[in-house]
Amino acid sequence: MYKKAMLICAVILSSLAYANAQQRYKDMVFENLVIDKDLNYNTDSTKHETANDFDLFRPAGDHVASRPLMIWMHGGGFKFGSKDAKGIQLWCRTFARRGYVCAAINYTLSKGNPIFKFGTLKKSAYYAVQDAKMAVAYFRANAAKYGINPDKIILAGNSAGGIIALQAAYSNNAELAKEVALDESHAATQSTDRLKVTAVINYWGGIFDLTWLKNAKVPIVNVYGSNDGIVKPDDKDGGLYGPAAIQRQADALKIPNATKVFEGYSHELQKHFNPFFQGGKDTENRWLQAGQFTADFLYKYVNE
């Protein structure tokens, strides 16, 4: 009986030690989530616009009243995709298990052909950025309702979503409208104000103008595949500066950043990119690695 009791005590102490070793925002310390589907962040619309729907992910049983928020934006070339994308749902679930509040948002998609017309893609990005800014404003206004720290908001996305996050954090409406050659009558208010966020998570996206990085010291996480042929990693090719160029410029400007490269992989961290395939188990494992790399980097900034 004595040995059995000692064994039970050892197991309990070991479990407690493991639990204490886990760190909120780095490790998945929560098992269960509260998920609210198909909410809407457009408070000005007179009708329900699915383009502004979002799903909200929160850790169940969490007693922290003011938590960092991640706003996740999907890929799809500004023509396809939604908040239901496999990667977006995976990152929202895993980061919520780490203690974050996560919002997977829809945004306005193009009615044109942005995949083959870069000018259309840039204009589409402009309007998507306005949606991202609307979402940030909504969550700041509803911070108490959702248990969010309004000063700890992170913009995150893959592919087109990464493009949105970068443009929203580093350019203002006036700069972006000029870059995309948008007629003033079709542009939003040409504000020179910049959106203040805690960090940007850029998964295989890019930025239109590399000099915009000097506008803000917002920390950046870059993740990409070395063989990405959609958003090429290096200098401006096809109209975008890729993650490798962003890293170099961030280093030169002393902007905190971290970059993880998956050697031999392409867009979406697939071995061979297929836009009609969301990725199998191997791809999902790489997405999980990207998430852990991101969580480790952001830990300092969400705890400041």
WORAHU-V246231 format. One record per residue. SS is DSSP state (H for helix, E for strand, - for the rest). PHI is phi as a letter, one per 30 degrees, with the letter a starting at -180 (NA if undefined). PSI is psi in whole degrees, 0 to 359 (none if undefined). Layout:
ss->SS phi->PHI psi->PSI
ss->SS phi->PHI psi->PSI
//
This chain:
ss->- phi->NA psi->320
ss->H phi->d psi->314
ss->H phi->d psi->321
ss->H phi->d psi->317
ss->H phi->d psi->319
ss->H phi->d psi->323
ss->H phi->d psi->316
ss->H phi->d psi->317
ss->H phi->d psi->320
ss->H phi->d psi->318
ss->H phi->d psi->315
ss->H phi->d psi->314
ss->H phi->d psi->322
ss->H phi->d psi->318
ss->H phi->d psi->318
ss->H phi->d psi->320
ss->H phi->d psi->320
ss->H phi->d psi->315
ss->H phi->d psi->318
ss->H phi->d psi->332
ss->H phi->d psi->337
ss->- phi->d psi->145
ss->- phi->b psi->124
ss->- phi->e psi->140
ss->- phi->i psi->345
ss->- phi->c psi->313
ss->- phi->c psi->156
ss->- phi->d psi->87
ss->- phi->d psi->351
ss->- phi->c psi->136
ss->- phi->d psi->318
ss->- phi->c psi->156
ss->E phi->b psi->155
ss->E phi->c psi->121
ss->E phi->b psi->122
ss->E phi->c psi->124
ss->E phi->c psi->148
ss->E phi->h psi->44
ss->E phi->d psi->178
ss->E phi->b psi->135
ss->- phi->c psi->4
ss->- phi->c psi->99
ss->- phi->d psi->352
ss->- phi->c psi->348
ss->- phi->d psi->140
ss->- phi->d psi->350
ss->- phi->b psi->162
ss->- phi->d psi->117
ss->- phi->c psi->113
ss->H phi->d psi->339
ss->H phi->d psi->342
ss->H phi->c psi->23
ss->E phi->d psi->156
ss->E phi->b psi->155
ss->E phi->c psi->139
ss->E phi->c psi->130
ss->E phi->c psi->125
ss->E phi->b psi->146
ss->E phi->d psi->131
ss->- phi->d psi->142
ss->- phi->i psi->15
ss->- phi->d psi->130
ss->- phi->c psi->3
ss->- phi->d psi->129
ss->- phi->c psi->347
ss->- phi->b psi->97
ss->E phi->c psi->151
ss->E phi->d psi->147
ss->E phi->c psi->134
ss->E phi->c psi->127
ss->E phi->c psi->113
ss->E phi->c psi->132
ss->E phi->b psi->132
ss->- phi->d psi->166
ss->- phi->c psi->190
ss->- phi->k psi->17
ss->- phi->i psi->23
ss->- phi->i psi->13
ss->- phi->c psi->324
ss->- phi->b psi->176
ss->- phi->j psi->168
ss->- phi->a psi->178
ss->- phi->d psi->344
ss->- phi->d psi->1
ss->- phi->e psi->142
ss->H phi->e psi->313
ss->H phi->d psi->317
ss->H phi->d psi->315
ss->H phi->d psi->320
ss->H phi->d psi->312
ss->H phi->d psi->322
ss->H phi->d psi->317
ss->H phi->d psi->315
ss->H phi->d psi->324
ss->H phi->d psi->328
ss->H phi->d psi->324
ss->H phi->d psi->338
ss->- phi->d psi->351
ss->- phi->j psi->356
ss->- phi->d psi->158
ss->E phi->c psi->134
ss->E phi->b psi->136
ss->E phi->c psi->121
ss->E phi->c psi->114
ss->E phi->c psi->149
ss->- phi->d psi->162
ss->- phi->b psi->168
ss->- phi->d psi->125
ss->- phi->c psi->158
ss->- phi->d psi->144
ss->- phi->c psi->354
ss->- phi->c psi->214
ss->- phi->b psi->72
ss->- phi->d psi->339
ss->- phi->d psi->327
ss->- phi->c psi->352
ss->- phi->b psi->107
ss->H phi->d psi->328
ss->H phi->d psi->320
ss->H phi->d psi->321
ss->H phi->d psi->316
ss->H phi->d psi->318
ss->H phi->d psi->321
ss->H phi->d psi->321
ss->H phi->d psi->322
ss->H phi->e psi->310
ss->H phi->d psi->326
ss->H phi->d psi->323
ss->H phi->d psi->321
ss->H phi->d psi->322
ss->H phi->d psi->318
ss->H phi->d psi->319
ss->H phi->d psi->323
ss->H phi->d psi->318
ss->H phi->d psi->317
ss->H phi->d psi->315
ss->H phi->d psi->319
ss->H phi->d psi->313
ss->H phi->d psi->326
ss->H phi->d psi->321
ss->H phi->d psi->334
ss->- phi->c psi->27
ss->H phi->e psi->315
ss->H phi->d psi->322
ss->H phi->d psi->320
ss->H phi->c psi->2
ss->- phi->i psi->43
ss->E phi->c psi->143
ss->E phi->d psi->111
ss->E phi->d psi->347
ss->E phi->c psi->7
ss->E phi->b psi->67
ss->E phi->c psi->130
ss->E phi->c psi->129
ss->E phi->c psi->131
ss->E phi->b psi->147
ss->E phi->a psi->162
ss->E phi->c psi->140
ss->- phi->h psi->243
ss->H phi->e psi->324
ss->H phi->d psi->323
ss->H phi->d psi->321
ss->H phi->d psi->315
ss->H phi->d psi->312
ss->H phi->e psi->316
ss->H phi->d psi->313
ss->H phi->d psi->320
ss->H phi->d psi->323
ss->H phi->d psi->330
ss->H phi->c psi->348
ss->- phi->b psi->166
ss->- phi->c psi->176
ss->H phi->e psi->320
ss->H phi->d psi->313
ss->H phi->d psi->316
ss->H phi->d psi->320
ss->H phi->d psi->320
ss->H phi->d psi->317
ss->H phi->d psi->321
ss->- phi->c psi->5
ss->- phi->h psi->48
ss->- phi->c psi->128
ss->- phi->e psi->133
ss->H phi->e psi->330
ss->H phi->d psi->343
ss->H phi->c psi->1
ss->- phi->c psi->158
ss->- phi->d psi->177
ss->- phi->e psi->127
ss->- phi->d psi->62
ss->- phi->d psi->146
ss->- phi->c psi->5
ss->- phi->d psi->147
ss->- phi->c psi->145
ss->- phi->d psi->126
ss->- phi->c psi->117
ss->- phi->b psi->165
ss->- phi->d psi->325
ss->E phi->a psi->167
ss->E phi->b psi->133
ss->E phi->c psi->112
ss->E phi->c psi->103
ss->E phi->c psi->106
ss->- phi->h psi->41
ss->- phi->c psi->186
ss->- phi->a psi->177
ss->E phi->b psi->145
ss->- phi->d psi->324
ss->- phi->b psi->113
ss->H phi->d psi->333
ss->H phi->d psi->344
ss->H phi->d psi->338
ss->H phi->d psi->337
ss->H phi->d psi->348
ss->H phi->d psi->336
ss->- phi->a psi->151
ss->- phi->c psi->46
ss->- phi->d psi->123
ss->E phi->e psi->146
ss->E phi->b psi->137
ss->E phi->c psi->124
ss->E phi->c psi->131
ss->E phi->b psi->136
ss->E phi->a psi->166
ss->E phi->c psi->140
ss->- phi->d psi->336
ss->- phi->c psi->21
ss->- phi->d psi->120
ss->- phi->c psi->359
ss->- phi->c psi->302
ss->- phi->c psi->97
ss->- phi->d psi->140
ss->- phi->d psi->332
ss->- phi->c psi->217
ss->- phi->d psi->170
ss->- phi->e psi->119
ss->- phi->b psi->115
ss->- phi->i psi->11
ss->- phi->j psi->358
ss->- phi->b psi->142
ss->E phi->d psi->124
ss->- phi->d psi->180
ss->H phi->d psi->325
ss->H phi->d psi->319
ss->H phi->d psi->321
ss->H phi->d psi->318
ss->H phi->d psi->314
ss->H phi->d psi->316
ss->H phi->d psi->321
ss->H phi->d psi->319
ss->H phi->d psi->316
ss->H phi->d psi->326
ss->- phi->c psi->1
ss->- phi->h psi->38
ss->- phi->d psi->126
ss->- phi->e psi->131
ss->E phi->a psi->161
ss->E phi->b psi->138
ss->E phi->b psi->134
ss->E phi->b psi->124
ss->E phi->c psi->129
ss->E phi->c psi->101
ss->- phi->d psi->132
ss->- phi->i psi->3
ss->- phi->c psi->160
ss->- phi->c psi->202
ss->H phi->e psi->145
ss->H phi->i psi->16
ss->H phi->i psi->25
ss->- phi->d psi->155
ss->- phi->d psi->314
ss->- phi->b psi->113
ss->- phi->d psi->131
ss->- phi->b psi->110
ss->- phi->d psi->344
ss->- phi->c psi->6
ss->- phi->b psi->121
ss->- phi->d psi->356
ss->- phi->j psi->143
ss->- phi->c psi->198
ss->H phi->d psi->321
ss->H phi->d psi->316
ss->H phi->d psi->318
ss->H phi->d psi->322
ss->H phi->d psi->323
ss->H phi->d psi->322
ss->H phi->d psi->320
ss->H phi->d psi->321
ss->H phi->d psi->318
ss->H phi->e psi->319
ss->H phi->d psi->317
ss->H phi->d psi->320
ss->H phi->e psi->317
ss->H phi->d psi->314
ss->H phi->d psi->320
ss->H phi->d psi->319
ss->H phi->d psi->317
ss->H phi->d psi->343
ss->H phi->e psi->316
ss->H phi->d psi->318
ss->H phi->d psi->331
ss->H phi->d psi->348
ss->- phi->c psi->358
ss->- phi->d psi->none
//
